[in-house]
Amino acid sequence: MTKEELAREIAKGLVNTGVEGGFNAVSCSTAGDYPSIGCSQWEGGRAESLLSSIPGGDYYTGRTYSDIEAAGELDSLAQLLDSPEGQEAQIALLAEDTATYVDTLQEVETLDDSRCTIYAGIWCPTSHYIVSRFLQRRQDRGYDLRSLATVRDLFHEQYASAASCGEYAVGYANRADNTFDYVTGLDLSAYGVPVYEENAKAE
């Protein structure tokens, strides 16, 4: 898979596994009277760029949150964001961010399996540098980063401690399993990636 393809699948994974919010999210920014929109709660210039890329979105650009609210148009804005065109625009914008994750993850030499890269990428929003460093160190210790089951186990058992977030260990373990289930179920045949084999789970 190319960098762009990986970035897009990671972006979709962030939404589908609940790391990012819903496509139709609309709220008032905590920093001022302007809308915070979409799955990644974009604001300011990025929100304007997103809206401009959706047919009909220009109607909402340059407006304050209170203006949209007073006009009774919050629901219509949410519907626009949740439309097929709105969802596609958000995935494209999110993929601009996840492309950076791919660049960083590809510095880990043996993290070259597409599913493993997508899996690791879904962990990257908090800090792609921490994720990359975590995996680099596990590679150096001899772990097989081409095995999705192994990568899942590493995040399940070791990531919370390595990231100094021991209090989230249970949540991270659940997230590791949920992300594994999501990535194993992905149909990547359009990219020439074979179906994930069930028996690989027993590795």
Secondary structure, 3 states (H helix, E strand, C coil): CCHHHHHHHHHHHHHHCCCCCCCCCEEECCCCCCEEECCCCECHHHHHHHHHCCCCHHHHCCCCHHHHHHCCCHHHHHHHHHCHHHHHHHHHHHHHHHHHHHHHHCCCCCCCCHHHHHHHHHCCCCCHHHHHHHHHHHHHCCCCCCCHHHHHHHHHHCHHHHCCCHHHHHHHHHHHHHHHHHHHCCCCHHHCCCCCCHHHHHC
